[in-house]
């Protein structure tokens, strides 16, 4: 089945207030009368950001010596490499501290005699040049660049050499990640590697796309690399276990590895939560959507496969939980996404008591939303029997007639559309100081 990475249509994503939407993150379908309108810039529309995400990931993979969909991640740093990296950073800080002290002492003597602005500018230039030359003397003495991938014609050897030079300058022996520590905050190696790759990507992108260096790219390249690192770590772990034992997850519990059990439990908990969300949305839809006109919508909502996956916040603890980040399914249409989110708002408002309301908030609440990553796209399953209006247009058009039949997509005309259902639902959920927005 052809399931391409979606580029989708531009979306306006706003964070709602805890009071109005019970802490629920969604696209702002109810707009206060005094809220100013904001138009997204050309560089920061959703489709542009999704494309930028893919380019950033490909850039990072290229610098690690791999490219394309069938890529192989490099081995993580060895214990010796991690220790050498730690020692290098300590020695680097000490050397730089001594260097700046010496420069400050020399500068105080020079400043007494040279006060001209031209002399000052020249001195600053020479200081910067001297610092760069000094840093080169501190760079890693052992560096192994990854081989140049042969199937990427946009990134040249020159850019790879420049990126390798920056990694070597910062004490790295090679470009890779600690795959068992996918959160950037938990690994100084990963955090610094992501920063270097993000800076190098931005420099390459500005030149390659022929943008002026004054253009501000509102893309969190480091964040993109961090999200990709998490999914790649899961992919690498899954591949490793499949290669070592294809039936590892089916072995008796005492013979399974700790990582296999952790991943299996993680997946099980996600499926349980998605089923709970599906049941709650179904019950809400039956209460709020007219059965005679919208029965087909109610039937679709019943399928837990329609529920978005989510990404837990890495700083969560047993006593302090931060709402998750919603991961939008690449195949799901924007009208269906908007309607599902409004059903969640209705479900929270329909909670019969405070205890159940708090539970529904914890079940449905999301702090943010993002598109599916490359790895997540490959692992998403499109539910069968959905109406065409629930399917993303790009995904629908990228599938043949036979593939659409396999998905059992309903192409019949429905007078009561998803957009109309959303507008009607907004009339029930919007506060008195807000007005529904027509989205037709």
Secondary structure by P-SEA (a helix, b strand, c coil): cccccccccbbbbbbbccccccccccccccccccbbbbbbcccccaaaaaaaaaaaaaaaaaaaccccccccccccccaaaaaaaaaaaaaaaaaaaaaaaaaaaaaaaaaaccccaaaaaaaaaaaaaaaaaaaaaacccbbbbcccccccccccaaaaaaaaaaaaaacccccccccccccccccaaaaaaaaaaaaaaaaaaaaaaccccccccccaaaaaaaaaaaaaaaaaaaaaaaaacccccccccccccaaaaaaaaaaaaaaaaaaaaaaaaaaaaaacccccccaaaaaaaaccccbbbbbcccccccccccbbbbbccccccaaaaaaaaaaaaaaaaacccaaaaaaaaaaccccccccccaaaaaacccccccccccccaaaaaaccaaaaaaaccccccccccaaaaaaaaaaacccccbbbbbcc
